[in-house]
Amino acid sequence: METNEIGAFLHEHKDMILMILISLLTTVKITAWGRGQAQALDTVIGVIEQVGAGDVKGKVADTSTALTSVAKDAIRDSVAKVDPKKTERTVVNRILTELFRRL
């Protein structure tokens, strides 16, 4: 493509290109926010495990029944990271879960 053709293409499709860039930026921001939330949850669960607060664990288990499946997965993954008795789900398993959740 020549420079003129590239310029014409960008000019004709500037709205689409702008929407793609906004979508990409939004995806990056949401992913960073979710990662931050997961780290916070990991920290709290790690402290609970270190202290051995059975009451807190019981209350979390009781209230987690009302959570969405995404929140339940986040709690399950966080607990698996700090509890040696729990096995952490593989990356492939987590990706497939997210893909099939959308269907």
N, CA, C and O atoms as a MOPAC input file, in Angstrom:
PM7 MOZYME 1SCF
protein

 N      0.83800 1    -1.17500 1     0.00000 1
 C      0.00000 1     0.00000 1     0.00000 1
 C      0.88800 1     1.24500 1     0.00000 1
 O      1.94500 1     1.28600 1     0.63100 1
 N      0.43600 1     2.21900 1    -0.70500 1
 C      1.16100 1     3.47200 1    -0.72500 1
 C      0.72800 1     4.33300 1     0.45100 1
 O     -0.26900 1     4.05300 1     1.11700 1
 N      1.48200 1     5.36000 1     0.68500 1
 C      1.19600 1     6.26000 1     1.79400 1
 C     -0.17700 1     6.89200 1     1.64700 1
 O     -0.89600 1     7.05200 1     2.63300 1
 N     -0.54600 1     7.25200 1     0.42600 1
 C     -1.86100 1     7.86300 1     0.19400 1
 C     -2.98600 1     6.88400 1     0.51400 1
 O     -4.00400 1     7.26700 1     1.09100 1
 N     -2.80100 1     5.63200 1     0.14100 1
 C     -3.81900 1     4.62000 1     0.40300 1
 C     -3.95600 1     4.36500 1     1.90700 1
 O     -5.06300 1     4.19800 1     2.41700 1
 N     -2.83900 1     4.33700 1     2.59500 1
 C     -2.87200 1     4.15000 1     4.05000 1
 C     -3.57800 1     5.32300 1     4.70900 1
 O     -4.41700 1     5.13700 1     5.59100 1
 N     -3.23500 1     6.53100 1     4.28000 1
 C     -3.89000 1     7.72200 1     4.82300 1
 C     -5.38700 1     7.71400 1     4.55700 1
 O     -6.17500 1     8.04900 1     5.44200 1
 N     -5.78700 1     7.33800 1     3.35200 1
 C     -7.20800 1     7.27600 1     3.01000 1
 C     -7.92000 1     6.20900 1     3.84600 1
 O     -9.03500 1     6.43000 1     4.31900 1
 N     -7.27900 1     5.06200 1     4.02600 1
 C     -7.87400 1     3.99300 1     4.83700 1
 C     -8.07600 1     4.45600 1     6.27000 1
 O     -9.14500 1     4.24900 1     6.84300 1
 N     -7.05000 1     5.08400 1     6.85900 1
 C     -7.15300 1     5.57400 1     8.23000 1
 C     -8.22900 1     6.63800 1     8.35700 1
 O     -8.96200 1     6.66500 1     9.34500 1
 N     -8.32800 1     7.51300 1     7.36800 1
 C     -9.33800 1     8.56700 1     7.40700 1
 C    -10.75000 1     7.99500 1     7.29100 1
 O    -11.66300 1     8.44300 1     7.98500 1
 N    -10.92800 1     7.01300 1     6.42000 1
 C    -12.25100 1     6.41000 1     6.22100 1
 C    -12.69800 1     5.59900 1     7.43100 1
 O    -13.89000 1     5.53000 1     7.73000 1
 N    -11.75300 1     4.99000 1     8.12000 1
 C    -12.08500 1     4.08500 1     9.21600 1
 C    -11.63700 1     4.62200 1    10.57800 1
 O    -11.37000 1     3.83600 1    11.48700 1
 N    -11.55300 1     5.92400 1    10.72900 1
 C    -11.05100 1     6.48900 1    11.97500 1
 C    -11.95000 1     6.16500 1    13.16200 1
 O    -11.45100 1     5.98100 1    14.27300 1
 N    -13.26300 1     6.09100 1    12.95400 1
 C    -14.16400 1     5.73900 1    14.05900 1
 C    -13.92100 1     4.31100 1    14.53700 1
 O    -13.87500 1     4.04300 1    15.73800 1
 N    -13.76700 1     3.40800 1    13.58700 1
 C    -13.52300 1     2.00600 1    13.93100 1
 C    -12.17800 1     1.85100 1    14.64500 1
 O    -12.07700 1     1.11800 1    15.62800 1
 N    -11.17200 1     2.52600 1    14.16300 1
 C     -9.84600 1     2.44200 1    14.77500 1
 C     -9.87900 1     3.01600 1    16.18200 1
 O     -9.27200 1     2.46000 1    17.09800 1
 N    -10.58700 1     4.12800 1    16.35900 1
 C    -10.72000 1     4.72200 1    17.68500 1
 C    -11.44000 1     3.77800 1    18.64000 1
 O    -11.03400 1     3.64700 1    19.79500 1
 N    -12.49200 1     3.12200 1    18.18500 1
 C    -13.22700 1     2.17600 1    19.03900 1
 C    -12.36800 1     0.97100 1    19.41200 1
 O    -12.45000 1     0.47000 1    20.53400 1
 N    -11.55300 1     0.51200 1    18.48600 1
 C    -10.65000 1    -0.60600 1    18.78700 1
 C     -9.64500 1    -0.19300 1    19.85400 1
 O     -9.37400 1    -0.95800 1    20.77900 1
 N     -9.09100 1     1.01100 1    19.73200 1
 C     -8.12400 1     1.48300 1    20.72300 1
 C     -8.77700 1     1.66600 1    22.09200 1
 O     -8.18300 1     1.32100 1    23.11400 1
 N     -9.99300 1     2.20500 1    22.11500 1
 C    -10.70500 1     2.37000 1    23.38800 1
 C    -11.01300 1     1.02000 1    24.00900 1
 O    -10.86000 1     0.84600 1    25.21700 1
 N    -11.44500 1     0.06300 1    23.19900 1
 C    -11.72600 1    -1.28500 1    23.70400 1
 C    -10.47100 1    -1.93800 1    24.26400 1
 O    -10.52100 1    -2.58400 1    25.31100 1
 N     -9.36900 1    -1.77700 1    23.58700 1
 C     -8.10100 1    -2.34500 1    24.05000 1
 C     -7.68100 1    -1.71600 1    25.37100 1
 O     -7.26800 1    -2.42400 1    26.29000 1
 N     -7.78000 1    -0.40100 1    25.47600 1
 C     -7.42500 1     0.29300 1    26.70800 1
 C     -8.33900 1    -0.13000 1    27.85600 1
 O     -7.87400 1    -0.34300 1    28.97600 1
 N     -9.62900 1    -0.25000 1    27.58000 1
 C    -10.57900 1    -0.68500 1    28.60800 1
 C    -10.27200 1    -2.09300 1    29.07700 1
 O    -10.32700 1    -2.37200 1    30.27500 1
 N     -9.95300 1    -2.97600 1    28.16100 1
 C     -9.61900 1    -4.35400 1    28.52200 1
 C     -8.38400 1    -4.39700 1    29.41100 1
 O     -8.34600 1    -5.14400 1    30.38800 1
 N     -7.38500 1    -3.60700 1    29.08000 1
 C     -6.16200 1    -3.56700 1    29.88700 1
 C     -6.46200 1    -3.03600 1    31.28500 1
 O     -5.97300 1    -3.57800 1    32.27600 1
 N     -7.26700 1    -1.97300 1    31.36600 1
 C     -7.61000 1    -1.39300 1    32.66900 1
 C     -8.40900 1    -2.37400 1    33.52100 1
 O     -8.12400 1    -2.53800 1    34.70700 1
 N     -9.40300 1    -3.02400 1    32.93000 1
 C    -10.22700 1    -3.97300 1    33.68300 1
 C     -9.38400 1    -5.15700 1    34.14300 1
 O     -9.55800 1    -5.64900 1    35.25800 1
 N     -8.47700 1    -5.61400 1    33.29400 1
 C     -7.60800 1    -6.72300 1    33.67300 1
 C     -6.71200 1    -6.33000 1    34.83900 1
 O     -6.52100 1    -7.11700 1    35.76600 1
 N     -6.16100 1    -5.12400 1    34.80100 1
 C     -5.31300 1    -4.65500 1    35.89800 1
 C     -6.12400 1    -4.51600 1    37.18000 1
 O     -5.63500 1    -4.85000 1    38.25900 1
 N     -7.34700 1    -4.03300 1    37.07500 1
 C     -8.20700 1    -3.89000 1    38.24400 1
 C     -8.52200 1    -5.26300 1    38.83000 1
 O     -8.45500 1    -5.45500 1    40.04400 1
 N     -8.86300 1    -6.21300 1    37.97100 1
 C     -9.16000 1    -7.56300 1    38.43700 1
 C     -7.96000 1    -8.21700 1    39.09100 1
 O     -8.09500 1    -8.92100 1    40.09200 1
 N     -6.78600 1    -7.98600 1    38.52300 1
 C     -5.56300 1    -8.54400 1    39.10700 1
 C     -5.31400 1    -7.93600 1    40.48600 1
 O     -4.88900 1    -8.63100 1    41.40900 1
 N     -5.57900 1    -6.64100 1    40.62000 1
 C     -5.42600 1    -5.98800 1    41.92500 1
 C     -6.40500 1    -6.53400 1    42.94500 1
 O     -6.04500 1    -6.74400 1    44.10300 1
 N     -7.63900 1    -6.76500 1    42.52600 1
 C     -8.64100 1    -7.34000 1    43.42300 1
 C     -8.22800 1    -8.74900 1    43.85000 1
 O     -8.38300 1    -9.12200 1    45.01300 1
 N     -7.70900 1    -9.51500 1    42.91700 1
 C     -7.27200 1   -10.87300 1    43.24100 1
 C     -6.10400 1   -10.85600 1    44.22600 1
 O     -6.04600 1   -11.69200 1    45.12800 1
 N     -5.17900 1    -9.91800 1    44.06500 1
 C     -4.05200 1    -9.82200 1    44.99500 1
 C     -4.52900 1    -9.43500 1    46.39200 1
 O     -4.02700 1    -9.94500 1    47.39400 1
 N     -5.50300 1    -8.53000 1    46.44800 1
 C     -6.04800 1    -8.13600 1    47.75000 1
 C     -6.72900 1    -9.32100 1    48.41700 1
 O     -6.55800 1    -9.55100 1    49.61400 1
 N     -7.49300 1   -10.06500 1    47.64500 1
 C     -8.16700 1   -11.24100 1    48.18400 1
 C     -7.15300 1   -12.28900 1    48.63400 1
 O     -7.32500 1   -12.90900 1    49.68300 1
 N     -6.10400 1   -12.48700 1    47.85000 1
 C     -5.04300 1   -13.42800 1    48.23300 1
 C     -4.40500 1   -13.02800 1    49.55500 1
 O     -4.12700 1   -13.87800 1    50.40100 1
 N     -4.17500 1   -11.73100 1    49.72900 1
 C     -3.55700 1   -11.23900 1    50.95600 1
 C     -4.44700 1   -11.49800 1    52.16000 1
 O     -3.98000 1   -11.97300 1    53.19500 1
 N     -5.72100 1   -11.18700 1    52.02200 1
 C     -6.65100 1   -11.39000 1    53.13800 1
 C     -6.75900 1   -12.86900 1    53.48900 1
 O     -6.74000 1   -13.23300 1    54.66500 1
 N     -6.87100 1   -13.70700 1    52.49100 1
 C     -6.99100 1   -15.14100 1    52.75600 1
 C     -5.69100 1   -15.68300 1    53.35100 1
 O     -5.71800 1   -16.56600 1    54.20900 1
 N     -4.55700 1   -15.15600 1    52.89600 1
 C     -3.28200 1   -15.57600 1    53.47200 1
 C     -3.18200 1   -15.25100 1    54.95400 1
 O     -2.70000 1   -16.06300 1    55.74400 1
 N     -3.63900 1   -14.06300 1    55.32800 1
 C     -3.63200 1   -13.68000 1    56.74200 1
 C     -4.58400 1   -14.56200 1    57.53300 1
 O     -4.25000 1   -14.98700 1    58.63900 1
 N     -5.74800 1   -14.84200 1    56.99500 1
 C     -6.71100 1   -15.71100 1    57.67800 1
 C     -6.10700 1   -17.09300 1    57.90200 1
 O     -6.26500 1   -17.68200 1    58.97100 1
 N     -5.41800 1   -17.60100 1    56.89200 1
 C     -4.79200 1   -18.92300 1    57.03200 1
 C     -3.67700 1   -18.90200 1    58.07900 1
 O     -3.53400 1   -19.85300 1    58.84600 1
 N     -2.89000 1   -17.83000 1    58.11600 1
 C     -1.79700 1   -17.74400 1    59.08100 1
 C     -2.31800 1   -17.64000 1    60.50300 1
 O     -1.76800 1   -18.25000 1    61.42000 1
 N     -3.37100 1   -16.87300 1    60.68400 1
 C     -3.93300 1   -16.68200 1    62.01300 1
 C     -4.75600 1   -17.89800 1    62.42600 1
 O     -4.91700 1   -18.17800 1    63.61300 1
 N     -5.27100 1   -18.61100 1    61.43700 1
 C     -6.10000 1   -19.77500 1    61.73200 1
 C     -7.47600 1   -19.38900 1    62.24400 1
 O     -8.02800 1   -20.04400 1    63.12800 1
 N     -8.01900 1   -18.33700 1    61.68900 1
 C     -9.31300 1   -17.82000 1    62.13600 1
 C    -10.44000 1   -18.67000 1    61.54800 1
 O    -10.92600 1   -18.40000 1    60.45000 1
 N    -10.84100 1   -19.68600 1    62.28200 1
 C    -11.90000 1   -20.58300 1    61.83100 1
 C    -13.23800 1   -19.89700 1    61.68800 1
 O    -14.01200 1   -20.23500 1    60.79300 1
 N    -13.52800 1   -18.92800 1    62.56300 1
 C    -14.80100 1   -18.20600 1    62.47600 1
 C    -14.90900 1   -17.42700 1    61.17100 1
 O    -15.96000 1   -17.40200 1    60.53000 1
 N    -13.81700 1   -16.80100 1    60.79400 1
 C    -13.81900 1   -16.02400 1    59.55800 1
 C    -14.00300 1   -16.95300 1    58.36100 1
 O    -14.77900 1   -16.65600 1    57.45300 1
 N    -13.29400 1   -18.06400 1    58.36200 1
 C    -13.42400 1   -19.02100 1    57.26200 1
 C    -14.86000 1   -19.52500 1    57.14400 1
 O    -15.39500 1   -19.65000 1    56.04300 1
 N    -15.47300 1   -19.81100 1    58.28100 1
 C    -16.85100 1   -20.29200 1    58.26500 1
 C    -17.81400 1   -19.26000 1    57.71500 1
 O    -18.71200 1   -19.59700 1    56.94200 1
 N    -17.63700 1   -18.00100 1    58.10600 1
 C    -18.51500 1   -16.94100 1    57.61200 1
 C    -18.32000 1   -16.71200 1    56.11700 1
 O    -19.28700 1   -16.47900 1    55.39300 1
 N    -17.07500 1   -16.77800 1    55.65200 1
 C    -16.82000 1   -16.63700 1    54.21200 1
 C    -17.49200 1   -17.78300 1    53.46100 1
 O    -18.08600 1   -17.57000 1    52.40400 1
 N    -17.40200 1   -18.98500 1    53.99600 1
 C    -18.02900 1   -20.13800 1    53.34500 1
 C    -19.54800 1   -19.97800 1    53.31600 1
 O    -20.19100 1   -20.32700 1    52.32600 1
 N    -20.12100 1   -19.45200 1    54.39800 1
 C    -21.57100 1   -19.25700 1    54.43800 1
 C    -22.03600 1   -18.20300 1    53.44200 1
 O    -23.04200 1   -18.39600 1    52.76000 1
 N    -21.31900 1   -17.10300 1    53.35400 1
 C    -21.74600 1   -16.02600 1    52.45700 1
 C    -21.37400 1   -16.28100 1    51.00900 1
 O    -21.95200 1   -15.65800 1    50.11900 1
 N    -20.43600 1   -17.16600 1    50.74000 1
 C    -20.02200 1   -17.39200 1    49.35600 1
 C    -21.09400 1   -18.10100 1    48.53300 1
 O    -21.01600 1   -18.11100 1    47.30500 1
 N    -22.08200 1   -18.68600 1    49.18000 1
 C    -23.14800 1   -19.33400 1    48.40900 1
 C    -23.98100 1   -18.31800 1    47.63700 1
 O    -24.58800 1   -18.66700 1    46.62400 1
 N    -24.02300 1   -17.07600 1    48.09200 1
 C    -24.81200 1   -16.04300 1    47.42000 1
 C    -24.01400 1   -15.30900 1    46.34300 1
 O    -24.55700 1   -14.43100 1    45.67200 1
 N    -22.75300 1   -15.64600 1    46.16800 1
 C    -21.91100 1   -14.93900 1    45.20300 1
 C    -22.10100 1   -15.47500 1    43.79100 1
 O    -22.63600 1   -16.56600 1    43.59000 1
 N    -21.65600 1   -14.69100 1    42.82400 1
 C    -21.69000 1   -15.14000 1    41.43600 1
 C    -20.62600 1   -16.21500 1    41.22400 1
 O    -19.74600 1   -16.41200 1    42.06300 1
 N    -20.72200 1   -16.89600 1    40.10600 1
 C    -19.75400 1   -17.96100 1    39.83600 1
 C    -18.34800 1   -17.39400 1    39.65800 1
 O    -17.36900 1   -18.06400 1    39.98300 1
 N    -18.23700 1   -16.17400 1    39.14800 1
 C    -16.91700 1   -15.54800 1    38.97800 1
 C    -16.28300 1   -15.30200 1    40.34300 1
 O    -15.09900 1   -15.57600 1    40.54200 1
 N    -17.07200 1   -14.78600 1    41.28000 1
 C    -16.55100 1   -14.52300 1    42.62400 1
 C    -16.19000 1   -15.82800 1    43.33000 1
 O    -15.18100 1   -15.90300 1    44.03100 1
 N    -17.01900 1   -16.85100 1    43.14000 1
 C    -16.70200 1   -18.15500 1    43.74600 1
 C    -15.39400 1   -18.70800 1    43.19900 1
 O    -14.59400 1   -19.26900 1    43.94700 1
 N    -15.17300 1   -18.55000 1    41.88300 1
 C    -13.91600 1   -19.00200 1    41.28100 1
 C    -12.73400 1   -18.23500 1    41.84900 1
 O    -11.67700 1   -18.81400 1    42.10300 1
 N    -12.91000 1   -16.92600 1    42.05100 1
 C    -11.81900 1   -16.11100 1    42.60200 1
 C    -11.48400 1   -16.56000 1    44.01900 1
 O    -10.31000 1   -16.66200 1    44.37600 1
 N    -12.49900 1   -16.82800 1    44.82300 1
 C    -12.25200 1   -17.30000 1    46.18800 1
 C    -11.58300 1   -18.66700 1    46.16700 1
 O    -10.64100 1   -18.90500 1    46.92300 1
 N    -12.05500 1   -19.56100 1    45.31800 1
 C    -11.47600 1   -20.90300 1    45.22000 1
 C    -10.00500 1   -20.82200 1    44.81200 1
 O     -9.16400 1   -21.52300 1    45.37700 1
 N     -9.69100 1   -19.96600 1    43.83000 1
 C     -8.30800 1   -19.82600 1    43.38400 1
 C     -7.42900 1   -19.21700 1    44.47300 1
 O     -6.28300 1   -19.62900 1    44.65700 1
 N     -7.97000 1   -18.23900 1    45.18900 1
 C     -7.18600 1   -17.60300 1    46.25500 1
 C     -6.91500 1   -18.56400 1    47.39700 1
 O     -5.81200 1   -18.59400 1    47.94300 1
 N     -7.90600 1   -19.34000 1    47.75300 1
 C     -7.72100 1   -20.31900 1    48.82900 1
 C     -6.70700 1   -21.36900 1    48.40900 1
 O     -5.87700 1   -21.79600 1    49.21100 1
 N     -6.77500 1   -21.78400 1    47.15000 1
 C     -5.84000 1   -22.80700 1    46.66700 1
 C     -4.40200 1   -22.31400 1    46.69500 1
 O     -3.48000 1   -23.11000 1    46.87300 1
 N     -4.19800 1   -21.00100 1    46.52100 1
 C     -2.84000 1   -20.46700 1    46.53300 1
 C     -2.21700 1   -20.50900 1    47.92000 1
 O     -1.01000 1   -20.70900 1    48.05400 1
 N     -3.03200 1   -20.32200 1    48.95400 1
 C     -2.45300 1   -20.24400 1    50.29900 1
 C     -2.63600 1   -21.51500 1    51.11000 1
 O     -1.97800 1   -21.68600 1    52.13600 1
 N     -3.50300 1   -22.39900 1    50.68000 1
 C     -3.76000 1   -23.62500 1    51.43200 1
 C     -3.06200 1   -24.78700 1    50.72800 1
 O     -3.45100 1   -25.15900 1    49.62100 1
 N     -2.04600 1   -25.35900 1    51.35000 1
 C     -1.31200 1   -26.44200 1    50.67800 1
 C     -2.16000 1   -27.68700 1    50.42900 1
 O     -1.81000 1   -28.51000 1    49.58400 1
 N     -3.26900 1   -27.83500 1    51.15100 1
 C     -4.12600 1   -29.00200 1    50.95000 1
 C     -4.99500 1   -28.87100 1    49.70500 1
 O     -5.47100 1   -29.87300 1    49.17100 1
 N     -5.20200 1   -27.65100 1    49.24500 1
 C     -6.02200 1   -27.41600 1    48.05400 1
 C     -5.12500 1   -27.37300 1    46.83100 1
 O     -3.99000 1   -26.90300 1    46.90500 1
 N     -5.62500 1   -27.85500 1    45.71900 1
 C     -4.84400 1   -27.79300 1    44.48600 1
 C     -5.35200 1   -26.63700 1    43.64200 1
 O     -6.55600 1   -26.42600 1    43.50300 1
 N     -4.41200 1   -25.89700 1    43.08800 1
 C     -4.75900 1   -24.75200 1    42.25900 1
 C     -5.13500 1   -25.23100 1    40.86000 1
 O     -4.51800 1   -26.15100 1    40.32400 1
 N     -6.15500 1   -24.59700 1    40.27100 1
 C     -6.56400 1   -24.96300 1    38.92200 1
 C     -5.51000 1   -24.51600 1    37.91900 1
 O     -4.83700 1   -23.50600 1    38.12400 1
 N     -5.37100 1   -25.26700 1    36.84200 1
 C     -4.39400 1   -24.91800 1    35.82600 1
 C     -4.88100 1   -23.70400 1    35.03000 1
 O     -6.06700 1   -23.37500 1    35.04600 1
 N     -3.96600 1   -23.05500 1    34.34500 1
 C     -4.30500 1   -21.88900 1    33.53800 1
 C     -5.28900 1   -22.27600 1    32.44100 1
 O     -6.23700 1   -21.54100 1    32.16500 1
 N     -5.06500 1   -23.41700 1    31.82200 1
 C     -5.95000 1   -23.88700 1    30.75600 1
 C     -7.36200 1   -24.09700 1    31.29800 1
 O     -8.34000 1   -23.73600 1    30.64300 1
 N     -7.47000 1   -24.67500 1    32.48500 1
 C     -8.76800 1   -24.90800 1    33.10000 1
 C     -9.48300 1   -23.58400 1    33.36500 1
 O    -10.68400 1   -23.46500 1    33.11900 1
 N     -8.75400 1   -22.59900 1    33.86200 1
 C     -9.36100 1   -21.28900 1    34.14100 1
 C     -9.81000 1   -20.59800 1    32.86000 1
 O    -10.87800 1   -19.98800 1    32.83000 1
 N     -9.00500 1   -20.68500 1    31.79700 1
 C     -9.36800 1   -20.05900 1    30.51800 1
 C    -10.60700 1   -20.72500 1    29.93100 1
 O    -11.52000 1   -20.04400 1    29.46300 1
 N    -10.63800 1   -22.04800 1    29.95600 1
 C    -11.81400 1   -22.75300 1    29.44100 1
 C    -13.06800 1   -22.42900 1    30.24600 1
 O    -14.15200 1   -22.29900 1    29.67900 1
 N    -12.92700 1   -22.29800 1    31.56000 1
 C    -14.06200 1   -21.93400 1    32.39600 1
 C    -14.61400 1   -20.57400 1    31.98900 1
 O    -15.82700 1   -20.39700 1    31.87800 1
 N    -13.71700 1   -19.61200 1    31.76700 1
 C    -14.15000 1   -18.26900 1    31.37000 1
 C    -14.80500 1   -18.28000 1    29.99500 1
 O    -15.80400 1   -17.59300 1    29.78100 1
 N    -14.25000 1   -19.05700 1    29.05600 1
 C    -14.83400 1   -19.11700 1    27.71800 1
 C    -16.23500 1   -19.72300 1    27.74100 1
 O    -17.15600 1   -19.19300 1    27.12000 1
 N    -16.39000 1   -20.83200 1    28.45800 1
 C    -17.69100 1   -21.49300 1    28.49600 1
 C    -18.70300 1   -20.74000 1    29.35400 1
 O    -19.90900 1   -20.90600 1    29.17100 1
 N    -18.23700 1   -19.92700 1    30.27100 1
 C    -19.14000 1   -19.11300 1    31.08400 1
 C    -19.86400 1   -18.09200 1    30.20000 1
 O    -21.01900 1   -17.74900 1    30.45500 1
 N    -19.18000 1   -17.61500 1    29.16800 1
 C    -19.75100 1   -16.61000 1    28.27300 1
 C    -20.80400 1   -17.19600 1    27.31900 1
 O    -21.63700 1   -16.46000 1    26.79000 1
 N    -20.76900 1   -18.49500 1    27.10300 1
 C    -21.69800 1   -19.12200 1    26.14200 1
 C    -23.06100 1   -19.36400 1    26.68900 1
 O    -23.92600 1   -19.88200 1    25.98300 1

